[in-house]
Amino acid sequence: MKISLHTFVLSACVTFFACTAKNPKADSQLLNQLPQDYEQAPSDVPRSDVDLVAWWKTFNDPLLTSLVERAVLQNHDLRIAIERVEQVLADKRIARAHLFPTISIQGGYEKSKASRGTLFVAPPILEDPVSESYLAGLNFDWEIDLFGRVRNEFRAARASAQAVDEARRGVLISLIAEVVRTYAELRANQIRLNLARENILALEESVEVIRTRQQAGLSSELDLARAETELSTEKSVLPTWEAQVAQNMHRLSVLLGQMPNSLASELMNPTAIPQGQFVTGTGIPADLLKRRPDIRQADFELAAQVASAGAAKADFFPTISLTGSLGRSSIDYDTLNDSTSQFWSFGPQLRWPIFSGGKLLANIRKQNSKLNQAMLQYEQVVIRGLEETENTLINLRKEGERRAQLEHSFQTSKHALSLAEEQYEYGLIDLLAVIDARRKFVTVQDQLQVSKAQETQHLVMLYKALGGGWEQFEQAKEAVLNNL
């Protein structure tokens, strides 16, 4: 049965449009479902005032600021991410080059000898079987992108490059947050280590007093055993804190792209835990779509997949190219410049697949499926971004309430210890009661330091959840590349 060209074109167009999936982003109801405000946002913080640039400087710790700046320039994960950006930018340039003609120079020389044993040969070959040929010219090739395949491939490459650059920003934000978080944990562990050492010194004095009293018959052997147990228990904590401090220093050194022990001398002197206060506005949930790199990355990945689907659909249509050549060819080098040696050719070429075993249709279905996956991924990233922000807001608020209670407990336990020591001096209680009061006081001190560190870390995670910090270092990419 014969099929006319008109019928074939019509069926191809019907197949094309039947396989065209609507852009799922246009149909998504997610953007309309975004809340107008964060449920856990503090009521006393403005929503419109959003300033997250250089948020780590709000801790007023020059050493911390220095560590962050050095990490941005030296961290290996970030440098790898920057190199990935350079790679995809090259891919984008390659895809863009397909929009333009390809012009190449050709030249050649050939010397050959014909076989005299061939039955059918021309007389000149019988006389001289050795021949030479010379060739010089230009070749021209240009695909006319009537149906958008090349343009869509370029759009996909461009969006993919933008997505990888957003991934770099995500690495940058995570790096800054990790440096600040680890630094706060280091300072907390150093303080806890010093508290444990101070408590050990006090317990050693108490054990000696009880031992003296026991030898004098004023205290029992049980009292001495209980005091020594308390001392041994407190000493058992030291290795844990010492290991934690060393690990924190190692982690910071590696985050700065250095050997694990490189920062030991710089960080060995304990200082206060960096404390900050969230004074900037949280903005509104819709701001996350513009600021968080992971959401921006998912958006660009979706755009890239939309373009890839368009390129797949364009494969159903003809490919039209203009090709040509111009040059000179001769069997004698001396006549290569003669006008008689000149040749040229020019004309269009058309390629239109009429049967591929279902490959083109399967590719469209594949690209449409990947497009739907990209849309679902985008929605999931948005929802998770909102979840992360809400969680950090509630964690920050509740940790502040916990710290307030611990500060009250610190004052009461300190007063209780003072009373116990005073009553002991008057002989109203034994030394074990003083040791018990000191243990409670030290425990509250320790938990208060933990709470302060936790509050700082929740604050750090809030800044990260809001997508802040990458704007400050947009020039860092060029600086890193210059140092490679």
FENRA-V624202 format. One record per residue. N is the residue number from 1. NEAR is the number of other ideal C-beta (glycine too) atoms within 12 Angstrom. Layout:
N;NEAR
N;NEAR
This chain:
1;4
2;7
3;13
4;10
5;13
6;11
7;13
8;20
9;18
10;14
11;17
12;28
13;18
14;14
15;22
16;25
17;16
18;16
19;29
20;22
21;29
22;16
23;21
24;25
25;27
26;15
27;15
28;23
29;12
30;28
31;21
32;11
33;14
34;23
35;22
36;14
37;24
38;34
39;18
40;26
41;31
42;22
43;13
44;12
45;25
46;18
47;21
48;13
49;15
50;28
51;25
52;36
53;21
54;23
55;36
56;40
57;24
58;27
59;34
60;15
61;26
62;14
63;27
64;37
65;24
66;22
67;41
68;41
69;25
70;30
71;40
72;41
73;30
74;31
75;34
76;20
77;26
78;39
79;29
80;20
81;33
82;37
83;21
84;25
85;32
86;23
87;21
88;30
89;24
90;18
91;26
92;29
93;18
94;20
95;30
96;21
97;19
98;27
99;24
100;18
101;19
102;18
103;18
104;16
105;15
106;19
107;17
108;17
109;18
110;15
111;14
112;14
113;15
114;19
115;13
116;13
117;11
118;12
119;7
120;10
121;17
122;12
123;10
124;12
125;18
126;16
127;12
128;16
129;18
130;17
131;20
132;20
133;21
134;25
135;25
136;23
137;25
138;23
139;24
140;25
141;24
142;23
143;29
144;25
145;28
146;18
147;25
148;27
149;33
150;30
151;23
152;30
153;33
154;29
155;30
156;39
157;33
158;28
159;33
160;35
161;32
162;30
163;37
164;34
165;31
166;35
167;33
168;40
169;38
170;32
171;38
172;39
173;40
174;32
175;43
176;44
177;37
178;33
179;44
180;45
181;37
182;37
183;42
184;40
185;33
186;45
187;39
188;37
189;35
190;30
191;30
192;36
193;30
194;27
195;32
196;33
197;23
198;21
199;33
200;27
201;20
202;28
203;33
204;22
205;21
206;36
207;30
208;20
209;25
210;33
211;23
212;18
213;23
214;24
215;14
216;12
217;10
218;16
219;24
220;19
221;15
222;14
223;28
224;28
225;18
226;26
227;37
228;24
229;20
230;31
231;30
232;17
233;20
234;34
235;22
236;15
237;28
238;25
239;14
240;18
241;32
242;21
243;15
244;27
245;33
246;24
247;21
248;36
249;35
250;23
251;29
252;41
253;30
254;25
255;36
256;34
257;26
258;23
259;14
260;18
261;18
262;21
263;33
264;20
265;10
266;21
267;31
268;18
269;17
270;23
271;23
272;23
273;33
274;36
275;29
276;28
277;19
278;36
279;18
280;27
281;22
282;40
283;30
284;24
285;36
286;25
287;33
288;37
289;28
290;21
291;34
292;37
293;38
294;34
295;40
296;33
297;37
298;36
299;34
300;33
301;35
302;37
303;31
304;38
305;37
306;34
307;36
308;36
309;39
310;35
311;32
312;35
313;33
314;34
315;33
316;33
317;29
318;24
319;25
320;22
321;23
322;23
323;25
324;23
325;24
326;21
327;25
328;27
329;29
330;26
331;23
332;17
333;18
334;11
335;17
336;25
337;16
338;16
339;11
340;13
341;22
342;19
343;22
344;18
345;19
346;17
347;14
348;18
349;19
350;17
351;17
352;20
353;21
354;17
355;12
356;15
357;10
358;14
359;15
360;27
361;23
362;16
363;25
364;30
365;22
366;23
367;32
368;28
369;21
370;26
371;37
372;25
373;22
374;36
375;33
376;22
377;28
378;36
379;28
380;20
381;33
382;35
383;26
384;20
385;37
386;34
387;21
388;30
389;39
390;27
391;23
392;32
393;32
394;23
395;26
396;36
397;28
398;19
399;30
400;27
401;18
402;22
403;29
404;18
405;18
406;26
407;22
408;16
409;23
410;27
411;18
412;18
413;27
414;22
415;18
416;24
417;29
418;18
419;20
420;28
421;25
422;17
423;18
424;25
425;13
426;10
427;12
428;14
429;19
430;26
431;36
432;30
433;25
434;32
435;36
436;26
437;30
438;35
439;33
440;25
441;31
442;33
443;26
444;30
445;30
446;32
447;27
448;32
449;36
450;29
451;33
452;34
453;35
454;30
455;37
456;41
457;34
458;37
459;40
460;42
461;33
462;43
463;44
464;39
465;42
466;43
467;39
468;40
469;41
470;39
471;22
472;24
473;31
474;19
475;16
476;33
477;29
478;15
479;19
480;31
481;19
482;12
483;15
484;16
